[in-house]
């Protein structure tokens, strides 16, 4: 049956969404639970997780199917111990999971070259990057995602519902344009390459792996409130270059996630799907 209520029905599906306390992670979690999934929402801050869950409950008003719920799991996924604790919390309730969506994203330090194109000025700009901040970005975005996948693979393998890993990696990981730094785009590119290689490694198993690469989504950047004025101006300028004429909205990311997570969609594997309003056509 090709009716939309069947194509995108996620009743009985179990999902783990990391980075779920805000930004794109919370948007994705709402889309999944609104269509029947039981979603484990993972993030560092218990207060933020509980807020997302309460906000959804107040909006839902009993419209979701029985069994569809958001379940908060506070965890620090930048360490193997934190990842293992998260897995144990999931295993208390589930023998398998059907969907793993990694949406953790630590924002990189904003860097603004000001001295033209001389090697000296470029060097000075790049050296504004703090070493600890750079290590934190790579540890959280790349290494943390790596260990989450490695740790939860057995639970995914237990699924009988077309299990899938979806990694969220910003479109900056596909672009060569310098935008406020090199470390965070490098982390996004690393996630993309890791996902491609992983999809090949898993090709003969029952687990698939895909990537979605979002462009500009207001609210999708967890640290947007901390951006300086120059960074906010850069974002507005970038939005003006989007062929779609606007930034992304929650409905945009939700429809893509539902298409990929549909129980009837089993033929996409190893894909990297930009969702950027055409930005990459202007910022290659």
N, C-alpha and C positions, 0 to 999 in steps of 0.2 A: 504494500500500500504506500503510495507516494504522497499521501497527505502530510502536511507539515507537522501535525500533532504526533504522527508516528515517526517521521524522519528525525525530529529533534527531541524526542522523549528520552530523558535520562533517568527515568524511574529505576531505582535499584542500583544505579551506578555509584561507586565510591571514588572520591577524588581527594588528593592531597594538593593543596595550593600553597606554595611558599611565597613569602613576601606579601601575605594576604592582609596585613593590618591596614594598608592604605594603597593608594595608587592603582596601577593596572591590576595588581593581584586581587584587590578587593572587588574591582569591577568584574573580573573573570569569575571569582567565587560567586558573586550575586547571579551572574548569568547561569551558572551550573545549577545552583540550588533552586533557582526559579523554575527550572525545567526538570526537577525531580531528583537531582543528585544529592547524596550525603557528602558534605564537603568538610574536610579537616583543614582548618585555616591556621597556617603556621607563621609566626612572627616573633620578634624579640620582646615586644612590649605587650603584656597581658591587658593593660587598660585599653590600648588601641584595638586589640582583637575583640575584646568584649564590646567596645563601642560599635564596631562594624556589625557584630552579631545582633546587638540590640536594635540598631538602626534598621536592619533587614527585617527583624521580627515585627517592628512597628509598621513597616511598609507592607509586609506580606499579608497580614490579617487573615491567616488561614487559607490563602489561595494555593499554596504549594501542596503537592501530594504528600500523603503520609510517608514518613521516613526521610523526606527531604529536610535537611537541617544544616546549619553551620555549627561546627564544633571547634572551639579555639584550642590551639596547642601552643603555648609560649615556648620558644626554643631559640637558642643561639646556634645558627647553622654554619657559622664560620669556623667551627671546630668539629672534629670527628666525634668527640664525646657528646656535644650538643645534638648532632645528627642522630647518634645512636639512641639518646634519650627520647628524641622525637619518634623514632621508629617504635620504641617500646610502648609509647603512649598509643600509637595507632594500633599496635598488635593487641592491646588490651581489649579492643572492640572489633577488630577486623582480622580475618584470615587472608584477605587479598585486597588489593586496590586495583581499580580499572584505569585511573587517570592520575598522572603526576605532572603538575604544571609548575614549573620553576619560574617565578616572577620576581625573585629577589633582585634588587638593583640598588647598589650603593653609588650615589652620585659622586663623580670625581671633582677635584678641586678646580675652580675656574681660573684659567690662565689667559691673560690678554696681552699679546705682544704689542708694544707701542713704539718700537724704534725702527720701523721699516723692515727691509729684507736683508740687512747685513747679518752675517753669521754671528757676530757679537750680540746683536739685539735678540736674535732667535735663541741663542744659548742662554742669555739672561732670562728670557721669558720661560723657557723650559725648566730652568733651575728654580723657578718659583714653586715648583711642585715639591711638596714635603714628602720625604721618604716614608714616614709612617702612614700618611694618608694614602699614598700610592699602594703600599702593601695591604692596607685595609680594604681598598677597592678590589684588588686582585684576589685577596683571600675570600672576601664575601661573595663577589660576583662569579668567580671562576672556580676556585678550589672548593668553596662551599657547595656550589651546584654539582660539581663532580662527585663529592662524597654523598650527597643526597641521592643522586641517581644510583651510585654503586650500592648504597645501603638498602634502597627500596626495590631493587630489581627482583629479588625473590618474591616479594608481595605482588608485584606486577605479574610475574610469571604464574602465580596461582590463579589469576583472573581467567574467567571463561567469557569475558565480554570485550574482546578485541582491545587489550591493554595498549596504552600509548603514553609516551613522554612528550610533552610540549614545552620547549624552552623558549622563554621570552627574552629576546636580545635586541636592544635598540637599533634603529636603522643606521645609527652612527657607525656601527660595526661593519656596514657595507659601503660607507662613503669615504672618499679620500679627502674631503674638505676638512681643514682644521677648524675646529669649533670648541674653543675654551679648554683645550687640553688634548693629551694623547693617551693618558692612562685609561680613562673610562671607555673610550671607543675601542682601545686594544682589548679590554676585558669583554666587550660585546662581540668583537670579532673572534675572540677565543671561544666563547660559548657557541658561536655559529659553527666554527670548524670542529669543535668537540662533538657537536650534535651530528654533523655530517659523518664523521668517522664512526660515531656510536651507531648510527643507523645502518652502516655497513656491517659492523660487528654483530648487530642484532638481527640481521636480515633473515636468517634461517630460524629465528625463534618466533614466539607469538607476540613479541613486543615491538612496536614501531616507535620512531622518534622523528619529530618535526620541529621546526622553528617558526615562530612568528616574530617579525621585526617591526615594531611600532615606530611611527614617526612622532609628531608632536601631539601629545595628549595632555591638555591642562588637567591637573589632578593626577596624571600618571607619573609625575615626578614627585616622589615623596619629599624631596628636600627643596621644592620650589620656593617655599617660604623663606629659605635661607639664601636665596640667590641675591647677588648684588645687583645694583641698578643697571650696570653694563650688561650683565647676563640676561636680565629681563628684556632689555632693549634688543639684544641679539635674538632672543626668542621671538619677539614681535616681528623683527625683520625676516626671520626664517619663515614664519607663518605667511608673510606676504608673498613668499616665493612658492608656496604650495599651490599647484594647479587647481586643486579642488576649491581653493579660495577660503579655507578654514582649517582650524585644527581638528584633530580627531575627537569623537564623542564616545561615550560609553556604549551606545548602540552599535557603533562600528566594530569595536573589539569584541562585543558580545556575539554578534552574528558570525564572525569568523571562528570564534571558539566553538560555538554550537555546531557549525558545519564540520569542523575537524573532529569534534567529540561524538558526533552522531554514531549510533550503533550500526547504521547502514553504510557509513563511510569507512572503508577498510583498504582503500587503494592508494592513499597518499602516504609516502614514506621517504624520509630523507630530504624533505622539501624545506626551503627557506622562503617564507611568504611575507613580503613587505606589506604593511598596511599603513601607508604614509601619505595618502591623497595625491600620489604622483611626485612626491618630493625628490626621489632619487633620479627622476628624469631631468631635474634642474640642478641637482647637487650630486653629480656622479662620484 
